[in-house]
Each structure stands twice: as structure tokens, then as C-alpha cells.
Amino acid sequence: MSNRVKHFREVYPDVASVIAQIKTNRHPISVLLDGIQDVQNIGAILRLADAARLEQVILFNHYGETPAKKLSRVSRSTDQYVNFHTLSSWDALLALKETHTLVALEITTNSVPYFDWQPQFPLLLMAGGEQQGISESVLALADQVVHLPMYGVNLSMNVAMASSIVVYHWLQYVALHE
């Protein structure tokens, strides 16, 4: 006999009101994907944003079309429930700096381990593309640069996995301040 919950509707019979409440009650963390092109990574970040109830997911320096049907499939349809959009101008990013603490997730000579930095909300976690990481211009905007310590041979981790680790760590600070 399993105690596993199998579906959202089993937990919340009034789906519409729960979804409305979720859409308006978000944690003060957003994610900016700088130069990320892989639909699998975008979909995984959307799943993170839904699971952690993040404020928004923003694509920046994104080129080409993201196939909507494939994105919906790999995100398990969370693209319908997450505030997800493309930022098309540098000025729009600068406006976010006025309202959010900008935190880059990147290993640099000045970065600190993510668990040694206490987040200041609302914040925008900026994660970089699969090959190049965060662009230099976006990195220069960061109020703080954090990294995941790497103990193996590889010096990087999948962007969705790394973002998930950091976001869930920071959520404990949100809970403490609510």
C-alpha cells in the first residue's frame, strides 16, 4: 500500500481556485536565463519555477524560436502557470536592477559559495548559457556573484540543476521572513 499522491487534483479538488492563488502568491525570486538556447534547460527551469512558486522566468539574449509544443512537453505544461517571457532590451534589464537584487550564478575570482551569502529579496538569479555562461555585460550588472563549489574534475554543472540547488536553499530564507 502506497501513500504517494499521484496527481494535483487528488490533493486540491478545487483546482481553479488553487491555481489562481498560486499565480498571485509567488516567492520573491525570479530567474533570468542569459543566452540559454536549449529547450530542455528552459523547460527544466520552468518546472523549477512552478515547483518553487517563483515570481517569473525571463529569457535574455535568446535567439531563435523556442518551439512552444516541445517547451510545453518538456516543462510538463508548467509554461501555462509560470510568468515566463523574453526580455528584449538592455533598458528592461536595467529596470529590474532597480527593483531586484541581481545575483549571478557563476564561478569567478570574486564569487562566493551560494550558502555563504544571505539573500536580499526580491532577487533575480541570473544563470548563463550552456557553453559560455553568463555574458560579461550581464555579469557586470550583478550585485553579488555566487557559485556552487565543485569538488570533482568538472568545473560546471547543468544550469537547471545548479539553479534548483540555489533556489531551494534561498527559499528557506523566504520562509524565515514571511
Backbone as numpy.savetxt, mean C-alpha at the origin, in Angstrom:
# Nx Ny Nz CAx CAy CAz Cx Cy Cz
-14.21 -31.46 12.08 -15.06 -30.28 12.08 -14.17 -29.04 12.08
-14.40 -28.17 11.11 -13.60 -26.97 10.96 -14.37 -25.75 11.46
-13.65 -24.84 12.09 -14.25 -23.58 12.54 -13.94 -22.45 11.59
-13.40 -22.78 10.43 -13.01 -21.77 9.47 -14.21 -21.03 8.89
-14.06 -19.73 8.76 -15.07 -18.94 8.08 -14.75 -19.01 6.60
-15.73 -19.34 5.82 -15.48 -19.58 4.41 -15.77 -18.38 3.52
-16.64 -17.50 3.92 -17.03 -16.41 3.04 -17.45 -15.19 3.85
-17.22 -14.03 3.26 -17.59 -12.74 3.86 -19.06 -12.73 4.28
-19.92 -13.28 3.44 -21.36 -13.27 3.71 -21.74 -14.12 4.92
-20.91 -15.08 5.27 -21.18 -15.87 6.47 -20.97 -15.05 7.74
-20.02 -14.14 7.68 -19.71 -13.30 8.84 -20.65 -12.09 8.89
-20.94 -11.51 7.73 -21.73 -10.28 7.64 -22.93 -10.49 6.72
-24.07 -10.89 7.25 -25.24 -11.12 6.40 -25.71 -9.85 5.68
-25.57 -8.68 6.31 -25.97 -7.41 5.69 -24.76 -6.82 4.96
-24.43 -7.41 3.84 -23.21 -7.08 3.10 -23.17 -5.61 2.71
-24.25 -5.07 2.19 -24.24 -3.69 1.69 -23.88 -2.68 2.78
-24.44 -2.82 3.96 -24.14 -1.85 5.01 -22.71 -2.01 5.52
-22.21 -3.22 5.56 -20.83 -3.45 6.00 -19.86 -2.86 4.99
-20.11 -3.07 3.71 -19.23 -2.51 2.67 -19.26 -0.99 2.72
-20.43 -0.40 2.91 -20.52 1.06 3.02 -19.72 1.57 4.21
-19.78 0.86 5.33 -19.03 1.25 6.52 -17.53 1.11 6.27
-17.12 0.04 5.62 -15.71 -0.18 5.31 -15.18 0.92 4.40
-15.96 1.30 3.40 -15.52 2.32 2.44 -15.31 3.68 3.10
-16.05 3.96 4.16 -15.93 5.27 4.80 -15.04 5.27 6.04
-14.72 4.12 6.55 -13.92 4.02 7.77 -12.58 3.35 7.45
-11.62 4.14 7.01 -10.33 3.64 6.55 -9.22 4.00 7.53
-8.18 3.18 7.54 -6.99 3.52 8.33 -6.20 4.61 7.61
-5.48 5.46 8.34 -4.81 6.62 7.74 -3.47 6.29 7.08
-3.47 5.22 6.30 -2.28 4.79 5.55 -2.69 4.64 4.10
-1.91 5.25 3.21 -2.09 5.09 1.77 -0.82 4.49 1.19
-0.93 3.92 0.00 0.24 3.35 -0.67 0.36 3.97 -2.05
1.55 4.46 -2.37 1.86 4.97 -3.70 2.80 3.98 -4.36
2.43 3.50 -5.54 3.25 2.56 -6.29 3.96 3.34 -7.39
5.25 3.57 -7.20 6.04 4.39 -8.12 6.70 3.50 -9.17
6.20 3.58 -10.39 6.81 2.85 -11.49 6.49 1.36 -11.52
5.55 0.93 -10.73 5.21 -0.50 -10.72 4.30 -0.78 -11.91
4.71 -1.74 -12.73 3.99 -2.07 -13.95 3.31 -3.44 -13.88
3.83 -4.34 -13.08 3.35 -5.72 -13.04 1.96 -5.79 -12.40
0.99 -6.28 -13.17 -0.38 -6.36 -12.69 -0.50 -7.29 -11.47
0.36 -8.28 -11.37 0.33 -9.17 -10.20 0.68 -8.39 -8.93
1.69 -7.54 -9.01 2.06 -6.72 -7.85 0.98 -5.70 -7.51
0.41 -5.08 -8.53 -0.66 -4.11 -8.28 -1.85 -4.81 -7.63
-2.20 -5.97 -8.14 -3.31 -6.73 -7.57 -3.05 -7.14 -6.13
-1.83 -7.56 -5.84 -1.49 -7.95 -4.46 -1.56 -6.75 -3.52
-1.15 -5.58 -3.98 -1.24 -4.38 -3.15 -2.71 -4.00 -2.92
-3.55 -4.18 -3.92 -4.98 -3.92 -3.74 -5.58 -4.87 -2.71
-5.15 -6.12 -2.73 -5.62 -7.07 -1.71 -5.16 -6.64 -0.32
-3.91 -6.17 -0.23 -3.42 -5.63 1.04 -4.28 -4.45 1.49
-4.54 -3.52 0.56 -5.30 -2.32 0.91 -6.70 -2.67 1.40
-7.30 -3.67 0.80 -8.62 -4.11 1.26 -8.51 -4.76 2.63
-7.59 -5.69 2.77 -7.46 -6.44 4.03 -7.12 -5.52 5.20
-6.27 -4.52 4.96 -5.84 -3.61 6.02 -6.70 -2.35 6.08
-7.67 -2.26 5.19 -8.59 -1.13 5.12 -7.83 0.19 4.97
-6.93 0.22 3.99 -6.11 1.41 3.76 -6.92 2.51 3.07
-6.43 3.73 3.23 -7.12 4.90 2.68 -7.20 4.85 1.16
-6.07 4.57 0.49 -6.06 4.55 -0.97 -4.80 3.90 -1.50
-4.87 3.50 -2.77 -3.70 3.01 -3.51 -3.57 3.89 -4.74
-2.36 4.39 -4.96 -2.12 5.34 -6.03 -1.03 4.80 -6.95
-1.29 4.80 -8.25 -0.25 4.48 -9.23 0.40 5.79 -9.65
1.73 5.80 -9.70 2.48 6.98 -10.15 3.60 6.48 -11.05
3.93 7.23 -12.08 4.92 6.79 -13.07 4.54 5.42 -13.63
3.25 5.26 -13.88 2.73 4.01 -14.43 2.46 4.23 -15.91
3.04 3.39 -16.74 2.93 3.57 -18.19 2.15 2.42 -18.79
1.31 2.74 -19.74 0.54 1.70 -20.40 -0.75 1.41 -19.67
-1.49 0.50 -20.24 -2.79 0.12 -19.69 -2.64 -1.05 -18.73
-3.37 -0.98 -17.65 -3.47 -2.12 -16.74 -4.77 -2.82 -17.11
-4.69 -4.05 -17.62 -5.91 -4.73 -18.06 -6.89 -4.92 -16.90
-8.05 -4.26 -17.01 -9.02 -4.24 -15.91 -9.49 -5.64 -15.52
-9.76 -6.47 -16.49 -10.26 -7.81 -16.19 -9.21 -8.63 -15.44
-7.97 -8.55 -15.90 -6.89 -9.29 -15.22 -6.65 -8.72 -13.82
-6.66 -7.40 -13.70 -6.46 -6.77 -12.39 -7.55 -7.20 -11.41
-8.78 -7.22 -11.88 -9.89 -7.65 -11.02 -9.70 -9.10 -10.58
-9.21 -9.93 -11.50 -9.00 -11.34 -11.17 -7.87 -11.51 -10.17
-6.72 -10.89 -10.41 -5.57 -11.09 -9.51 -5.76 -10.38 -8.17
-6.60 -9.35 -8.15 -6.87 -8.67 -6.88 -8.06 -9.29 -6.15
-8.63 -10.32 -6.73 -9.83 -10.99 -6.19 -10.96 -9.97 -6.00
-11.09 -9.11 -6.99 -12.15 -8.09 -7.07 -12.06 -7.01 -6.00
-10.94 -6.93 -5.29 -10.81 -5.86 -4.28 -10.68 -4.49 -4.93
-10.37 -4.44 -6.23 -10.31 -3.16 -6.93 -11.65 -2.44 -6.88
-12.74 -3.16 -6.61 -14.07 -2.56 -6.50 -14.28 -1.85 -5.16
-13.48 -2.19 -4.17 -13.72 -1.71 -2.81 -12.63 -0.79 -2.28
-11.56 -0.66 -3.02 -10.42 0.16 -2.59 -10.40 1.44 -3.42
-10.12 2.56 -2.77 -9.93 3.82 -3.50 -8.61 3.69 -4.25
-8.70 3.50 -5.55 -7.55 3.16 -6.39 -7.56 4.07 -7.61
-6.46 4.80 -7.81 -6.41 5.71 -8.95 -4.97 5.98 -9.36
-4.83 6.62 -10.51 -3.53 7.00 -11.03 -3.31 8.48 -10.78
-2.13 8.81 -10.30 -1.74 10.20 -10.09 -0.99 10.62 -11.34
-1.47 11.64 -12.01 -0.91 11.96 -13.31 0.02 13.17 -13.32
0.15 13.84 -12.19 1.02 15.02 -12.21 1.90 15.10 -10.97
3.02 15.75 -11.15 3.94 15.98 -10.04 3.29 16.87 -8.99
2.51 17.85 -9.43 1.83 18.76 -8.50 0.87 18.00 -7.58
0.21 16.99 -8.11 -0.70 16.18 -7.29 0.07 15.43 -6.21
1.27 14.97 -6.54 2.10 14.30 -5.53 2.57 15.30 -4.48
2.94 16.49 -4.91 3.35 17.53 -3.95 2.20 17.91 -3.02
0.97 17.89 -3.53 -0.19 18.18 -2.69 -0.35 17.11 -1.60
-0.04 15.86 -1.93 -0.11 14.80 -0.92 0.92 15.02 0.19
2.05 15.60 -0.18 3.08 15.88 0.82 2.58 16.89 1.86
1.66 17.73 1.47 1.08 18.71 2.40 0.17 18.07 3.44
-0.39 16.91 3.11 -1.38 16.30 3.99 -0.94 14.97 4.60
0.15 14.40 4.11 0.60 13.08 4.57 2.09 13.11 4.89
2.51 12.25 5.80 3.93 11.97 5.99 4.33 11.01 4.88
5.30 11.39 4.07 5.74 10.55 2.96 6.88 9.65 3.41
6.66 8.35 3.30 7.63 7.36 3.77 8.00 6.46 2.61
9.27 6.46 2.25 9.76 5.60 1.17 10.20 4.27 1.75
9.83 3.20 1.07 10.27 1.85 1.44 11.39 1.47 0.49
12.63 1.68 0.95 13.80 1.50 0.09 15.04 1.37 0.97
15.96 0.54 0.56 17.23 0.47 1.28 18.15 1.54 0.72
18.55 2.49 1.59 19.50 3.53 1.20 20.53 3.67 2.33
21.51 4.52 2.12 22.50 4.74 3.17 21.90 5.47 4.37
20.74 6.12 4.18 20.10 6.87 5.26 18.82 6.21 5.79
18.45 5.07 5.25 17.20 4.44 5.70 17.38 3.77 7.06
16.26 3.63 7.75 16.25 2.96 9.06 15.33 1.76 8.97
15.56 0.74 9.79 14.63 -0.39 9.80 13.21 0.09 10.11
12.25 -0.45 9.41 10.87 0.01 9.55 10.36 -0.06 10.99
10.87 -1.01 11.77 10.39 -1.17 13.15 11.06 -0.20 14.12
12.06 0.54 13.65 12.71 1.55 14.50 12.12 2.95 14.29
11.17 3.08 13.41 10.56 4.38 13.14 9.11 4.36 13.58
8.71 5.36 14.35 7.32 5.45 14.79 6.53 6.28 13.78
5.51 5.69 13.19 4.78 6.39 12.14 4.00 7.60 12.65
3.87 8.56 11.75 3.06 9.75 12.00 1.98 9.78 10.92
0.75 9.77 11.37 -0.39 9.64 10.46 -1.03 10.98 10.17
-1.68 11.08 9.01 -1.78 10.09 7.94 -0.46 9.97 7.20
-0.21 8.78 6.68 1.04 8.59 5.96 0.82 7.95 4.61
1.77 8.21 3.73 1.79 7.65 2.39 3.04 6.81 2.26
2.87 5.49 2.17 3.98 4.57 1.95 4.27 4.55 0.46
5.50 4.89 0.09 5.88 4.92 -1.32 6.77 3.71 -1.60
6.32 2.87 -2.52 7.05 1.66 -2.87 7.41 1.72 -4.35
8.59 1.21 -4.70 9.10 1.36 -6.04 8.92 0.17 -6.95
9.23 0.43 -8.21 9.06 -0.56 -9.28 9.94 -1.78 -9.13
9.59 -2.79 -9.91 10.19 -4.11 -9.80 11.70 -4.11 -10.08
12.15 -3.31 -11.00 13.56 -3.33 -11.38 14.39 -2.22 -10.74
13.85 -1.02 -10.72 14.65 0.15 -10.32 14.35 0.67 -8.92
13.30 0.18 -8.28 12.93 0.74 -6.98 12.26 2.09 -7.15
12.29 2.89 -6.13 11.68 4.21 -6.17 12.56 5.16 -6.98
11.92 5.96 -7.83 12.68 6.92 -8.63 13.35 7.94 -7.71
14.47 8.46 -8.15 15.23 9.43 -7.34 14.39 10.66 -6.99
13.58 11.12 -7.94 12.77 12.32 -7.68 11.71 12.07 -6.62
11.10 10.90 -6.63 10.10 10.56 -5.61 10.79 10.31 -4.27
11.92 9.63 -4.30 12.68 9.36 -3.08 13.08 10.67 -2.38
13.41 11.68 -3.17 13.82 12.97 -2.60 12.68 13.66 -1.84
11.45 13.30 -2.13 10.30 13.90 -1.43 10.04 13.28 -0.06
10.63 12.13 0.20 10.31 11.37 1.42 10.68 12.14 2.68
9.76 12.11 3.64 10.05 12.64 4.97 10.87 11.63 5.77
10.72 10.36 5.42 11.44 9.28 6.09 11.65 8.15 5.09
12.80 7.47 5.19 13.07 6.29 4.37 13.28 5.12 5.31
12.51 4.06 5.09 12.61 2.86 5.92 12.92 1.66 5.02
13.45 0.62 5.65 13.72 -0.61 4.90 13.44 -1.82 5.77
13.31 -2.96 5.12 13.26 -4.24 5.81 14.68 -4.76 5.86
15.19 -5.11 7.01 16.53 -5.69 7.07 16.55 -7.00 6.26
17.56 -7.17 5.48 17.70 -8.38 4.65 18.85 -9.19 5.22
18.57 -10.42 5.58 19.56 -11.26 6.25 20.13 -12.35 5.34
19.63 -12.44 4.14 20.09 -13.47 3.22 20.99 -12.89 2.15
21.11 -13.60 1.05 21.94 -13.19 -0.07 21.25 -12.10 -0.88
19.95 -12.23 -1.07 19.19 -11.28 -1.87 19.00 -9.99 -1.07
19.14 -8.86 -1.73 19.00 -7.56 -1.05 17.66 -6.90 -1.28
16.71 -7.65 -1.82 15.38 -7.07 -2.01 14.32 -8.14 -1.81
13.09 -7.66 -1.70 11.94 -8.54 -1.49 10.83 -8.06 -2.41
9.93 -8.92 -2.77 8.78 -8.54 -3.59 8.08 -7.34 -2.96
7.71 -6.38 -3.79 7.15 -5.11 -3.32 5.85 -5.31 -2.52
5.01 -6.23 -2.94 3.76 -6.46 -2.22 4.02 -7.11 -0.86
4.95 -8.04 -0.83 5.28 -8.70 0.43 5.90 -7.70 1.41
6.86 -6.92 0.94 7.52 -5.94 1.80 6.51 -4.89 2.30
5.66 -4.42 1.42 4.65 -3.43 1.82 3.70 -4.00 2.86
3.33 -5.25 2.70 2.42 -5.90 3.67 3.03 -5.97 5.06
4.29 -6.34 5.11 4.97 -6.43 6.41 4.96 -5.08 7.11
5.33 -4.04 6.38 5.42 -2.70 6.96 4.04 -2.18 7.35
3.07 -2.33 6.47 1.72 -1.82 6.76 1.14 -2.48 8.00
1.24 -3.79 8.10 0.66 -4.45 9.27 1.41 -4.11 10.56
2.69 -3.84 10.45 3.42 -3.36 11.63 2.88 -2.00 12.05
2.68 -1.10 11.10 2.20 0.24 11.42 0.76 0.25 11.90
-0.04 -0.72 11.50 -1.44 -0.76 11.95 -1.55 -0.87 13.47
-0.56 -1.48 14.10 -0.63 -1.55 15.56 -0.55 -0.15 16.19
0.13 0.78 15.54 0.19 2.16 16.02 -1.14 2.88 15.80
-1.81 2.57 14.70 -3.13 3.15 14.45 -4.07 2.71 15.56
-4.07 1.43 15.88 -4.96 0.90 16.92 -4.67 1.54 18.28
-3.42 1.82 18.55 -3.06 2.44 19.83 -3.55 3.88 19.94
-3.72 4.54 18.79 -4.08 5.95 18.81 -5.54 6.21 18.47
-6.34 5.17 18.30 -7.76 5.37 17.98 -8.55 5.65 19.23
